Every structure is written in C-alpha cells, then in structure tokens.
Amino acid sequence: MTNRAVLEVIALDEEDAVAAQTGGADRLELVTDMAADGLTPSLAGFTAVRAAVDIPLRVMLRLSDGFAAGDVDALAGRAEELRSAGATEFVLGFLTPGGEPDLVAVERLIAVLDGCHWTFHRAIDRAADRDGLRKLLADLPGLDTYLTAGAATGVDDGLPTLRAEAARAGEPGYEPRILVGGGLRLDHLPALRAAGLTAFHIGGAARPRGWTHPVSAEAVRTWREAVDAP
C-alpha cells in the first residue's frame, strides 16, 4: 500500500512502542522527558525499544527544552553512540536566538548521521521566516520530513499555512514531506487530507489517560482507521 498515509506516534519506552505498533503506527518518534517537550533517550532506552518492535524509529536529538542547540559536542557524541547502537533515523532542529536555523549545529549533527534520514521538527513553527528556513536547509543530506503544525500555537491556527505549503510540494525547499503534528485532532483530518497532506504525528492523542499513562493501542487504531479513511 504505497499510497497509505503515514501515522507516527511518540514513544517513551518499549511498552509505548509495542502498543503503537499493535495499533497500526507506521513509525515511532522516540523521546524521553515530555515535560521538556521531548529529549534524547538513553542508549539503553533506544536499544530496548529497537528490540521490541520492527517498525521504523526516529530518535530525538535534543538535550534541553527550547530550540537552542546547547552543547553541540555533547549532542554529536550522543548521536554517535546511537548510530553505533543501530539508530538509522533521527529528529532534530535548532534555531538561533533570532529565529534563524542554526546551520552550524544542524550541519555538525548531520555529518555524524552520515546520510541517515531525519526530520526537522517543530522548530520551524518558531522560525522568523519559514520559507527562508526551508530554502537554507534545502540541500542538506537526509532531510526528508518537516514536523509542523503550521503555527507555534498548533494546527487550529496553522491550517492555512499547512494548506499553502502542501500546495508548493516539489518546489525548491518544499520537497520534504510535511508531517502534521502539534495539537492535531481527528476532526482536522478531513481538511488536511483534502489539502493533500498524507503524514500525521500524535503524542497525547495516543494517550487518552494522559502522559503519565502508556500509549493506548486502541487509541492508535482509531487514528489508523481515520487516516486511512477515503
């Protein structure tokens, strides 16, 4: 089913990962510490999840809350460890204080990733110039996805931007797939699908009982059915 929409689910551990795969997730975003909006997991956490499921797994590269890169040497070291342990897909994205993409940090990390596919995450929703960011990153190896709500405040406010960017698919800087996430609800899906968007990312929506409880396979299945609906 090459045309099937992509459903990515945030996983914090192997229990989450198994439930997400059982519910029909296509891919996981592996993070720790959602109080800080998702940080790099431990090596042990990654290996446990990788052993528990066989669907693709994108690992967050982020050491502190916010969109500053922080200690890039430490981050590159973590990336090297994860690569050595078998990680092949990643999530990252850093901005300067002025809201420009932090190319120094991004390029340092993708040199370590050495051709691995990666997502530029919701830092794009805080960028001073979204179009400019996309054009600056356009030729970076491995970048195949932007995780975005279209607005810093979430999909409700970002729908017009998401529609506009979907319409530009294939233009320079707009080749990476748009993965919609950030305040995404089931009732957004018809408008997003109508705009041609085909990839969706959920975190809290996969946990009806909140972040202190694991992913619900049943909740993921509900989303699977919704994104597959004609």
N, C-alpha and C positions, 0 to 999 in steps of 0.2 A: 504494500500500500504506500507507494512513493508520495502520494499527494496528501497523506494523513497529516493533520495539524499536529504540531509538537506541543506536548504538555510537560513542563519542567516543574519539579517540586523541590522545595527546600528540605534538606535532611540534616538533622543534627547528630544522628548516630545510626547504628545498624538497624535498630527497631524501626525508626522512621523510614529508612531505605527500603526495608522489606515490605512495609505497608504501602509505600508509594509504588513500588514495582507491582505489588499484588493488585493495586487499584488501577493500574494501567498507565503509570507515568512512563514517558519516553526517556527522560533524563533527570538526573538529580543535580541540584546545586548544594554542595557540601560546605557547611559553615559551622562555627561554634559561636556562642555568646550573642544571641539575638538582642540582648539588652543594649549591645553596641552595634546593632543592625547587621551583624554577621561578620565574623573574623575568621582568620585562617585556622582550620582544625589542626589538632595534634597529628603527628605521624601515626601514632597508634590508632587514633580515630579514623584516619583515612584508610589504613590497612584493614581495619575491622569492617568498614563499610564496603570496601572494594571486594573483600572476600564474601560478603553476604549477598551481593546482587550482581547481575551481569549486564545491567543497562548502563549507558554512558553516564559519566560522573564528572561534573565540573567543580573544581576546588577553588574556593575563595583565596585570593592573595590580598590580605588586608590585616594590619596589625593593631589598628586603633580606630575608634569611632571617627566619623567625618571623612573628608575626601582628600586630605593631605597624605602624601606617601609616607611621611615619617622616616624611619631608619631604613633606607633603601638597601643597605648592605645586609641588614638582618632579614629583610623581606626576600632578597635574592638568595640568601642562604636557605631559607625555608622552602623556596621554590626548588632549589637544587635537591634538597632532601626528598621532597615529594616526587620530583621527577625520577629520582633514583629508586623510589619505592613503587614506581609504576604509574604515577598520575600522568595522564596524557591530555587533559582538557582543563582549562582554568577560567577564572573570572577575576577581573581587576579593573581599575580605573581611578586615576588621580587627577586632581586639579591644583593649580597654583592658587595663592590667596586671591588673585584677581579673576578667578573663574576660567582660566585658560587650561587646556590639557597640559599636564606635567609630562612633557615628552621625555625628559631626562629619566624620570622614574620608570615610565612605561617602556622605553626602549631598553633600559637596563634589564628589566624583567623578561621581556620577550627574547632577549639574547639568551637568557637561561632556558627559556621554554623551547627554543631551538625548533620552531616550526609547528609546535602544538597549536591546536585550535583554541581560541579564547574569546570570551565575551567582555565587552566594555560595559560595565554595569551602570547603575542609575546616577553616577556622577554626571552623565550627560544632561540629566534633568536639572542640574545646578550650574551648568556651564553658562558663561556670559554670552556665548554665541554658538548655538547648536550646529548650525551649518558650517561655521568655521572649524569647529572641533572635528566634525566628520571629514572635512577636506584635509585637515592636518594629519589625521590618522589613516587616511585612505590607503596608503601604500604599505602599511605595517604588516609584516607576515603573520598569518594565523588568525587575524581578526575576522570572525565570520558572523558575529552577533552583537546587537546593541540591546541590552535590557533597559527598557524605558517605559515610564507611564505617560510620557509626553509633557509632563509638568512635575515640578517638585512636590506639589500637593496631591498628586495621584491622578488616576485615569479619568475621574469625573471631569477634571479641568484640562486634562491633556488630550481628550478625544480629537479636537480639531487638528492639533499638531500631529498626532499619530496618523490621522487620515491623510494629511498633506505629505508627510514623509513616506507613507506607503505608496502614494501616487508617484513618487520620484524614484521608486525602486529601479536599480540599474544605472542611474546617473552616477557620475564620479562622487564617491563618498557615501553613496546610498546602496551599494551592493550588499553589505552585510544584512542579515535577516533581522527584522525587528521582533524582539521577544517582549511581549507586553506584560508588565508586572508593576505592582505598586498600587494598592487599593483596588485591584481588579476584582470584579464581581461577576457572577453568572449573567446578570442582566446586561452587562456590557457586551457580551459575546456577539449577539446578532449584528450590532453596528460595526464592531471590529472585523468580523468575518466579511461583512458586506464591503468593507474598505479594502479587502484583500489581505488582511493580516492573518497569519497562519501559525503563530507560535505564542504560547501563553505560559506564564510563570506564576505559581502560587506558593504562599507560605502559610499565613494564618488561615487562609481558606481551606487548607488541608487539615486543620486542627480545630474542629468545632468547639472543643473544650478549652481552647487557649494554648499558649506557648508552653505552659507547664505540663501539658499532656502530649503524647506522641501523635504522629500523623495517623489519620483515620483512613484505612483502605477504602471504606465506604464513601467518604467524602471525595477522595481522589477519583473513585469510579464515577461519581456524579459528574465531576468535571470532565472526565474522559468522554462520557456519553454526550455531554453538552458541546465539547469542542468538535466531536465527530458528527454532530447532527447536520443534516443537509442545509 
